[in-house]
Amino acid sequence: MTLPQPADPDPDADPAARRDLVLREAVRRRLLDPEDALLAAFVDLDGVAASVAGLRAAFPASLDVLHTFAAKANCLVPLLARLRELGMGCEVASPGEFAQALAAGFEPSRIVLDSPAKTRRELVRALELGVAVNIDNWQELARVDELLRAGASASRIGVRVNPQVGGGSIGAMSTATATSKFGIALADEGNAERLVEAFRERPWLTWIHVHVGSQGCPLDLMAAGVAQAVAFAERVNGELGRRQVVGIDLGGGLPVNFADDTTAPTFAGYVERLRAHAPELFGGGYRLATEFGRSLLAKNGFTAAYVEYTKTSGGRRIAVTHAGAQVATRTVFMPDAWPLRITAHHPSGAAKGGAVVPQDVAGPCCFAGDLVATGRPLPLLEPGDLVALLDTGAYYATTHFQYNSLPEPAVHGFAVDAAGAVHFEPLRRAQDVEELLRPVG
C-alpha cells in the first residue's frame, strides 16, 4: 500500500491530540475491536521520518556517515523497508535479522553484522555478500582468518572493542563494564598490544567498533567510550605508520525519555558530547557508522488494548487488560527500570477525563506479576475502555513474548496528512490461533 506524502511534521503539534485522533480512527475502522482486535500496536511513520531526519542533521554533512537502524528494535520487514527508503542502513545481530534486512531490500554493503555468537555459516554468507562484519573476540578473529584464506571478500571488517568505561543505571543495558560479554577488553593485560599486532598482520582489518550501552547510560559515558576507541585507532595508525583504521562504528544506544512527550536527549546533543570527548571524529579522517534503534522509534509508537474486567482486591482497584508481559516484557519483569506512561480512553478511543484513581493495570498472562503499572493514578477504568501504553514504537509489541501462547498482535503504521486525515498501513497482521498451532501441529 502506498501512503500519501505526509505533511511536514509540526513541532508544535500536541502528541496527545495526535494519539487521540489515531485511536478514534482505529476504533472507527475496527483496527481495535472489543471482539476481534483486543490489542494492537501503532507506529507513527511521520514521526519516524522526522527522527531519521534529526539523526542525519546532527552529524556534519562533510562527514562520510552510514546511519544504520538496529533491527532488534523493530524487525518488521515493511518498517525496515521504510527505513531503507529514508536512507538508513541496517544493523543485524542474528540470522533472523540478517534475513529480514535482506528481505527489506537493503544492499549488503549497507548491512552491518554484529553478534557475540556469529556462526561459521553466518560469517560465510556475510563475507560472500560483502556485508560489514564487526568481530567480537579472538576466536572469531581466527575463524575469519580461516574463511578469508579460502577467498577474498568485499566486506569491510572491524573489531569490537570494550573500552571498559563503566556502566549506567541499568546494568543489563550497559555493555562497556569491566566484565562485559561484548568485544575485546582494551584494558585487560596485553589485549591492546595484541590487538595492535592483529591489525599489523591483517591489512583487511580496517574498522573499530564500540558500543557503551543504551538506556540508563549518560551521554558523557557513551562519548568517553567512543573516545577510547578513537584513541586506540590513532594508536594503531601511529604504530603501523599507515592509515590502517579508516572507520569508527559508534554503535547506538541513545537513551529515551519515557517520562513525557519530550524527545531528550537529542542526537544533536549527543554529537555535541562526541565533539567534546573525541574531536578527531570530526576532522574527516574517519568514515563513521551509527547503529541507533530504540531512540529512533520508541517515541513514535504506542500500544492499545481493551480493558476486559475491573475488580477491587484488598482495597486496590485493578483493571485487567489485554496488554501484559507478551507485549511489555521488560516493563513487567523490570518495572523500576522500564516504567511506561499509560493513558485511559473511552471505547470510542477518545481520552478519558475526570478525577484520577490509583489503579493496577494488569495484563492477561496467568501469573501474578503480569502488571504494566501498579497504583497508577488514572481516570477510573471500566470494562470496554482502552488503555494506551506510550513510547512503545521500539521493542514491546514487535518483540513478542509467547507466554500462555498469546498471539502476536497486529502492528499498524500511520500517517496524518495536511487535512488531518489518518492513513493506516499494515506492518504486521494479527496472528490467529491456527497459526499458533502450525509450529507444533
C-alpha positions as CSV (number, residue, x, y, z in Angstrom):
1,M,0.0,0.0,0.0
2,T,1.4,3.4,-0.9
3,L,0.6,6.1,1.6
4,P,0.1,9.8,0.5
5,Q,3.1,12.1,1.1
6,P,2.8,13.1,4.8
7,A,2.7,16.7,5.8
8,D,5.9,18.1,7.3
9,P,5.9,17.2,11.0
10,D,4.7,20.1,13.1
11,P,7.0,20.5,16.2
12,D,4.2,22.4,17.9
13,A,1.6,19.6,17.4
14,D,0.1,18.1,20.5
15,P,1.3,14.4,20.7
16,A,-1.7,13.6,22.9
17,A,-4.2,15.0,20.5
18,R,-2.5,13.1,17.6
19,R,-2.7,9.8,19.5
20,D,-6.3,10.6,20.4
21,L,-7.1,11.2,16.7
22,V,-5.4,7.9,15.7
23,L,-7.1,5.9,18.4
24,R,-10.5,7.2,17.5
25,E,-9.9,6.4,13.8
26,A,-8.5,3.0,14.6
27,V,-11.7,2.1,16.5
28,R,-13.9,3.5,13.8
29,R,-12.1,1.3,11.2
30,R,-12.2,-1.7,13.7
31,L,-8.4,-2.0,13.8
32,L,-9.3,-2.0,17.5
33,D,-12.4,-4.0,18.3
34,P,-13.7,-5.5,21.6
35,E,-14.3,-8.9,20.0
36,D,-11.9,-9.2,17.1
37,A,-8.9,-6.9,17.8
38,L,-8.4,-6.6,21.5
39,L,-4.8,-5.4,21.2
40,A,-2.9,-3.6,18.5
41,A,0.3,-1.5,18.1
42,F,0.7,1.7,16.1
43,V,3.8,3.3,14.6
44,D,3.9,6.9,13.6
45,L,5.5,6.9,10.2
46,D,5.7,10.7,10.1
47,G,7.5,10.7,13.4
48,V,9.9,8.0,12.2
49,A,10.8,10.1,9.2
50,A,11.3,13.2,11.4
51,S,13.6,11.1,13.8
52,V,15.7,9.9,10.9
53,A,16.0,13.5,9.6
54,G,17.1,14.6,13.0
55,L,19.8,11.9,13.2
56,R,21.1,12.8,9.8
57,A,21.1,16.6,10.5
58,A,23.0,16.0,13.8
59,F,26.2,15.0,12.0
60,P,28.1,17.4,9.8
61,A,27.3,17.0,6.1
62,S,31.1,16.9,5.4
63,L,31.5,13.6,7.2
64,D,31.0,10.2,5.5
65,V,28.5,8.5,7.8
66,L,26.4,5.4,7.3
67,H,23.5,5.5,9.7
68,T,22.1,2.0,10.3
69,F,19.0,1.0,12.1
70,A,19.4,-1.7,14.8
71,A,16.9,-4.3,13.6
72,K,16.4,-5.7,17.1
73,A,14.4,-2.6,18.0
74,N,11.7,-3.3,15.4
75,C,12.3,-6.1,13.0
76,L,9.1,-5.9,10.9
77,V,10.2,-6.1,7.2
78,P,7.8,-3.4,6.0
79,L,9.1,-0.9,8.6
80,L,12.7,-1.9,7.7
81,A,11.9,-1.2,4.1
82,R,10.5,2.2,5.0
83,L,13.7,3.0,6.9
84,R,15.7,1.9,3.9
85,E,13.7,4.3,1.8
86,L,14.6,7.1,4.2
87,G,18.3,6.4,3.6
88,M,19.2,4.1,6.5
89,G,21.3,1.1,6.5
90,C,20.6,-1.9,8.8
91,E,22.5,-3.4,11.8
92,V,21.7,-7.1,12.4
93,A,22.7,-9.4,15.2
94,S,21.1,-12.8,14.4
95,P,20.4,-15.0,11.3
96,G,16.7,-13.9,11.5
97,E,17.6,-10.2,11.5
98,F,20.0,-10.8,8.7
99,A,17.3,-12.4,6.6
100,Q,14.8,-9.6,7.5
101,A,17.3,-7.0,6.3
102,L,17.8,-8.7,3.0
103,A,14.0,-9.2,2.6
104,A,13.6,-5.4,3.2
105,G,15.8,-4.7,0.3
106,F,19.0,-3.4,2.0
107,E,22.1,-3.6,-0.1
108,P,24.6,-5.9,1.5
109,S,27.1,-3.1,1.7
110,R,24.7,-1.2,3.9
111,I,24.2,-4.0,6.4
112,V,26.4,-4.4,9.5
113,L,26.6,-7.8,11.2
114,D,27.1,-7.7,14.9
115,S,26.7,-10.5,17.4
116,P,28.9,-12.1,20.1
117,A,27.9,-15.6,18.7
118,K,28.2,-15.5,14.9
119,T,28.2,-18.9,13.4
120,R,30.5,-20.1,10.7
121,R,27.6,-20.1,8.3
122,E,26.6,-16.5,9.1
123,L,30.1,-15.4,8.6
124,V,30.5,-17.2,5.3
125,R,27.3,-15.6,4.0
126,A,28.2,-12.2,5.1
127,L,31.7,-12.3,3.6
128,E,30.3,-13.7,0.3
129,L,27.7,-10.9,0.1
130,G,30.0,-8.1,1.2
131,V,28.2,-7.3,4.4
132,A,30.2,-5.4,7.0
133,V,31.3,-7.5,9.9
134,N,32.4,-6.4,13.4
135,I,34.4,-9.2,15.0
136,D,33.7,-9.7,18.7
137,N,36.5,-11.8,20.1
138,W,39.8,-13.5,19.4
139,Q,38.3,-16.9,18.4
140,E,36.0,-15.2,15.9
141,L,39.1,-13.3,14.5
142,A,40.8,-16.7,14.0
143,R,37.6,-18.0,12.3
144,V,37.5,-15.0,9.9
145,D,41.2,-15.6,9.2
146,E,40.4,-19.1,8.1
147,L,37.5,-18.1,5.9
148,L,39.4,-15.3,4.2
149,R,42.2,-17.7,3.3
150,A,39.6,-19.6,1.3
151,G,38.7,-16.5,-0.7
152,A,38.8,-12.7,-0.6
153,S,35.8,-10.6,0.4
154,A,34.4,-7.1,-0.3
155,S,33.2,-6.8,3.3
156,R,34.6,-4.1,5.5
157,I,35.8,-5.8,8.6
158,G,36.3,-4.3,12.1
159,V,36.9,-5.4,15.6
160,R,34.6,-4.5,18.5
161,V,36.5,-3.2,21.5
162,N,35.2,-2.9,25.0
163,P,36.5,0.5,26.4
164,Q,35.6,-0.6,29.9
165,V,34.5,2.9,30.9
166,G,31.8,1.6,33.3
167,G,28.0,1.1,33.3
168,G,24.9,3.2,33.6
169,S,21.9,2.9,35.9
170,I,20.6,-0.3,34.2
171,G,23.3,-3.0,34.3
172,A,21.6,-5.1,31.7
173,M,21.8,-2.2,29.2
174,S,25.5,-1.4,29.9
175,T,28.0,-3.1,27.6
176,A,31.3,-1.4,28.5
177,T,31.7,-2.6,32.0
178,A,34.9,-4.4,33.1
179,T,33.4,-7.8,32.6
180,S,31.0,-7.2,29.7
181,K,30.4,-10.2,27.4
182,F,30.9,-7.9,24.4
183,G,34.1,-7.1,22.5
184,I,37.8,-7.3,23.3
185,A,38.5,-5.7,26.6
186,L,41.1,-2.9,25.9
187,A,42.3,-2.6,29.5
188,D,42.8,-6.3,30.1
189,E,46.5,-7.1,30.4
190,G,48.2,-7.5,27.0
191,N,45.0,-7.0,24.9
192,A,45.8,-3.6,23.4
193,E,49.3,-4.7,22.4
194,R,48.0,-8.0,20.9
195,L,45.2,-6.1,19.0
196,V,47.7,-3.6,17.5
197,E,49.7,-6.6,16.2
198,A,46.4,-8.2,14.9
199,F,45.9,-5.0,12.8
200,R,49.5,-5.1,11.7
201,E,49.2,-8.6,10.3
202,R,45.8,-8.1,8.6
203,P,45.6,-5.3,6.1
204,W,41.9,-6.1,5.7
205,L,41.2,-5.2,9.3
206,T,40.2,-1.5,8.9
207,W,37.5,-0.6,11.4
208,I,37.0,-0.2,15.1
209,H,33.5,-0.8,16.6
210,V,32.4,0.4,20.1
211,H,29.1,0.4,21.9
212,V,28.9,1.5,25.6
213,G,25.2,0.8,26.2
214,S,21.8,2.3,25.9
215,Q,19.0,3.1,28.4
216,G,20.4,4.4,31.6
217,C,23.8,5.4,30.1
218,P,24.6,9.1,30.3
219,L,25.8,10.8,27.2
220,D,29.3,11.6,28.6
221,L,29.8,8.0,29.5
222,M,28.9,7.0,25.9
223,A,31.1,9.6,24.4
224,A,34.0,8.7,26.7
225,G,33.8,5.1,25.4
226,V,33.9,6.3,21.8
227,A,36.9,8.5,22.7
228,Q,38.8,5.4,24.0
229,A,38.0,3.6,20.7
230,V,39.2,6.6,18.7
231,A,42.4,6.9,20.8
232,F,43.1,3.2,20.1
233,A,42.5,3.8,16.3
234,E,45.0,6.6,16.5
235,R,47.5,4.3,18.3
236,V,47.1,1.6,15.6
237,N,47.7,4.1,12.8
238,G,50.6,5.7,14.6
239,E,52.4,2.5,15.4
240,L,51.8,1.0,12.0
241,G,52.8,4.2,10.2
242,R,49.9,4.0,7.9
243,R,46.2,4.8,7.8
244,Q,45.1,1.3,8.6
245,V,42.0,2.1,10.7
246,V,39.8,4.1,8.3
247,G,36.4,3.9,10.1
248,I,34.8,4.0,13.5
249,D,31.5,2.3,14.2
250,L,30.0,4.3,17.1
251,G,27.3,1.8,17.9
252,G,23.9,3.2,19.0
253,G,22.2,3.3,22.3
254,L,21.0,6.8,22.8
255,P,18.7,6.7,25.9
256,V,15.0,7.5,25.6
257,N,12.9,9.8,27.8
258,F,9.9,7.7,29.0
259,A,8.7,10.4,31.4
260,D,6.8,12.6,29.0
261,D,6.4,13.5,25.3
262,T,9.7,15.5,25.1
263,T,12.4,13.9,23.0
264,A,15.5,14.0,25.2
265,P,18.4,13.6,24.9
266,T,18.6,14.5,21.2
267,F,21.0,13.3,18.5
268,A,22.4,16.8,18.3
269,G,23.1,16.8,22.0
270,Y,24.9,13.5,21.7
271,V,27.1,14.8,18.8
272,E,28.0,17.8,20.9
273,R,29.3,15.4,23.6
274,L,31.2,13.5,21.0
275,R,32.9,16.7,19.8
276,A,33.9,17.4,23.4
277,H,35.3,13.9,24.1
278,A,36.6,12.8,20.6
279,P,37.2,15.8,18.3
280,E,39.3,13.6,16.0
281,L,36.0,12.1,14.7
282,F,35.1,15.4,13.1
283,G,38.3,16.1,11.1
284,G,37.3,14.0,8.1
285,G,39.9,11.3,8.7
286,Y,37.5,8.6,9.5
287,R,34.4,7.2,8.0
288,L,31.7,6.7,10.6
289,A,28.7,4.4,11.2
290,T,25.9,4.5,13.7
291,E,23.5,1.8,15.0
292,F,20.6,3.6,16.7
293,G,17.4,1.7,17.3
294,R,15.2,2.5,20.3
295,S,16.0,6.2,20.1
296,L,14.6,6.4,16.5
297,L,11.4,4.5,17.1
298,A,10.3,4.4,20.8
299,K,8.5,7.7,21.0
300,N,7.0,7.1,17.5
301,G,4.7,4.3,18.7
302,F,2.1,3.2,21.2
303,T,0.2,0.0,22.0
304,A,-3.5,0.0,22.7
305,A,-5.6,-2.7,24.5
306,Y,-9.1,-3.2,25.8
307,V,-10.0,-3.4,29.4
308,E,-11.8,-6.8,29.8
309,Y,-12.7,-6.7,33.5
310,T,-12.2,-4.4,36.6
311,K,-12.2,-5.5,40.2
312,T,-11.1,-4.5,43.7
313,S,-8.8,-6.7,45.7
314,G,-7.6,-5.8,49.2
315,G,-8.9,-2.3,48.6
316,R,-6.9,-1.9,45.4
317,R,-8.6,-1.3,42.1
318,I,-7.4,-3.5,39.2
319,A,-8.1,-3.2,35.5
320,V,-7.4,-6.5,33.6
321,T,-6.4,-5.6,30.1
322,H,-5.1,-7.5,27.0
323,A,-1.7,-5.9,27.2
324,G,0.8,-7.5,29.5
325,A,4.1,-9.4,29.5
326,Q,3.6,-10.6,26.0
327,V,4.0,-7.1,24.6
328,A,5.6,-5.3,27.5
329,T,8.1,-7.9,28.7
330,R,10.8,-5.5,30.1
331,T,8.2,-3.4,31.9
332,V,6.6,-6.4,33.5
333,F,9.8,-8.0,34.7
334,M,11.8,-4.9,35.4
335,P,9.2,-2.2,36.3
336,D,11.6,0.1,38.0
337,A,14.0,0.3,35.1
338,W,11.3,0.3,32.3
339,P,8.2,2.2,33.6
340,L,5.7,3.1,30.9
341,R,3.3,6.0,30.7
342,I,-0.3,4.9,30.3
343,T,-3.4,6.8,29.1
344,A,-7.0,6.0,29.6
345,H,-9.6,6.1,26.8
346,H,-13.3,5.7,26.2
347,P,-14.4,2.8,24.0
348,S,-14.6,5.3,21.2
349,G,-10.8,6.0,21.6
350,A,-11.3,9.5,23.0
351,A,-9.3,10.3,26.0
352,K,-11.0,9.9,29.4
353,G,-11.1,12.8,31.8
354,G,-12.3,13.2,35.3
355,A,-10.8,12.5,38.7
356,V,-7.9,10.1,38.8
357,V,-7.9,7.0,41.0
358,P,-4.8,4.8,41.8
359,Q,-5.2,1.5,39.8
360,D,-3.2,-1.5,38.9
361,V,-3.1,-2.1,35.1
362,A,-2.8,-5.8,34.7
363,G,-2.2,-8.0,31.6
364,P,-3.8,-11.2,30.5
365,C,-0.9,-13.6,31.4
366,C,-1.5,-16.2,34.0
367,F,1.0,-15.1,36.7
368,A,0.6,-12.6,39.5
369,G,3.3,-10.3,38.4
370,D,1.8,-9.5,35.0
371,L,1.3,-5.8,35.7
372,V,2.3,-2.9,33.4
373,A,1.6,-0.4,36.2
374,T,0.9,-0.6,39.9
375,G,-1.1,2.0,41.8
376,R,-1.1,4.3,38.7
377,P,-3.3,7.4,39.0
378,L,-5.7,7.3,36.0
379,P,-9.3,8.2,35.3
380,L,-11.4,5.3,36.5
381,L,-11.2,2.4,34.0
382,E,-14.2,0.4,33.2
383,P,-14.8,-2.8,31.1
384,G,-14.7,-1.8,27.4
385,D,-12.4,1.1,27.9
386,L,-9.0,1.3,26.2
387,V,-5.6,1.8,27.6
388,A,-2.6,3.1,25.6
389,L,1.0,2.1,26.5
390,L,3.1,5.0,25.3
391,D,6.6,5.2,23.8
392,T,6.5,1.6,22.6
393,G,7.5,2.0,19.0
394,A,10.7,0.0,19.6
395,Y,10.7,-3.5,21.1
396,Y,7.5,-4.1,23.0
397,A,4.8,-5.4,20.6
398,T,7.3,-6.2,17.9
399,T,9.5,-8.3,20.3
400,H,6.7,-10.6,21.3
401,F,6.9,-12.9,24.4
402,Q,4.8,-16.0,23.7
403,Y,3.7,-16.6,27.3
404,N,0.4,-18.5,27.5
405,S,0.6,-18.9,23.7
406,L,-0.9,-15.4,23.3
407,P,-0.8,-14.5,19.7
408,E,1.2,-11.6,18.2
409,P,-1.0,-8.5,17.8
410,A,-1.3,-6.5,14.6
411,V,1.0,-3.6,14.1
412,H,-0.2,-0.6,12.0
413,G,1.8,2.2,10.6
414,F,0.0,5.5,10.3
415,A,0.5,8.9,8.8
416,V,-1.6,12.1,9.1
417,D,-2.0,14.3,6.1
418,A,-2.2,18.0,5.9
419,A,-6.0,17.9,6.1
420,G,-5.8,15.8,9.3
421,A,-6.9,12.5,7.8
422,V,-5.3,9.4,9.2
423,H,-3.9,6.8,6.8
424,F,-3.0,3.4,8.0
425,E,-0.5,0.9,6.6
426,P,-0.3,-2.7,7.8
427,L,3.1,-3.6,9.2
428,R,2.1,-6.9,10.7
429,R,-1.2,-8.6,10.7
430,A,-2.6,-10.2,13.8
431,Q,-1.6,-13.8,14.4
432,D,-4.6,-16.2,14.8
433,V,-4.8,-19.4,16.8
434,E,-4.4,-21.6,13.7
435,E,-1.0,-20.1,13.0
436,L,0.0,-20.7,16.6
437,L,-0.8,-24.4,16.1
438,R,1.3,-24.8,13.0
439,P,4.8,-25.0,14.6
440,V,3.7,-27.9,16.8
441,G,0.8,-29.4,14.8
